[in-house]
């Protein structure tokens, strides 16, 4: 899943962010907008090659922790699925579309935080 660690090196204008769920969660490079979302790191916006790794990591967490949000791709759109909410009538997964600059703002409601490093 995290093969190709070169993808996880921050580029200019990016910060490392993580969701500190287990204490050993990976950090992902992203542009951070401090005014959107309620995360401690704002809503991180990931390059497509990093978004692929974030989706794989979410799914690995979902296998390890049933009830955690999982994700899948529909063409160029990431679908975030909350398995607990999905049992409700009319539930629709959250769509994360590729923005004009090619990035994905994944997890506006997640507890993203800036990673040390």
Secondary structure, 3 states (H helix, E strand, C coil): CCCCHHHHCCCCCCEEEEECCCCCCCCEEEEEECCCCCCCCCEEEECHHHHHHHHHHHHHHHHHCCCCCEEEEECCEEEEECCCHHHCCCCCCEEECCCCCCCEECCCCCCEEECCC
